[in-house]
């Protein structure tokens, strides 16, 4: 203690602490809360989705300068529904949830539809290929099916065997030059790095135990949900992700993506599932849980 006070007189120490606190507060205010609701446009909004939107909205509004964004995740070209975005916006506005930024409101971080941000994902994936966090997979659907079946037969989790990690850059170039179809996968790490969930505390999940290297870019050049979601959250300055429990097992994948890019991740909070009266999980199907059902 004597040595400490000798080097740092108490008064000086207090001033430094106060300055530190002041800087921390200033930094905190510079980075106002930004949250998003990011549904796929299916044409319907169910209660679970509305609850997620509401929590995000309330969280934004309870923080000075907080912003609530609506982002439409429409990169799955097989699931497009006409007028789905408009219907979603109508539902949110009926519930009194109005986004500060979104496809209709605009904003400085747009476009707010993923199908209009494809170039960003294509540029971003180059970074991960370059730093070897991601790689080209040339496996045919038939091979993938066989690998899965074989694993199942051995009583293991059916998953991709990460075979294409082995190709050298010249082998990859050669295959690309021959126009071999491919997807791009993320190299999973065989560790379960824990994270601090705002609701659940210290949480961890070893992905590599449960699945093979996940696809980031599909063979049609469109990004998968996980990739586009992380790239957009980063570029839209999202500070907190409040989402349903069902996404918790994907969080390590998202954190690994942030790490691979060298970006700071947002804070995560996973909301418990909405249950039926008898404690069973509320299904996503059925009219009675569609918000539209309560509207008239
Ligand atoms: Zn492969």
Boltz pocket constraint, residues with backbone or C-beta under 6 A from the ligand:
constraints:
  - pocket:
      binder: B
      contacts: [[A, 136], [A, 137], [A, 138], [A, 139], [A, 162], [A, 163], [A, 164]]
      max_distance: 6.0
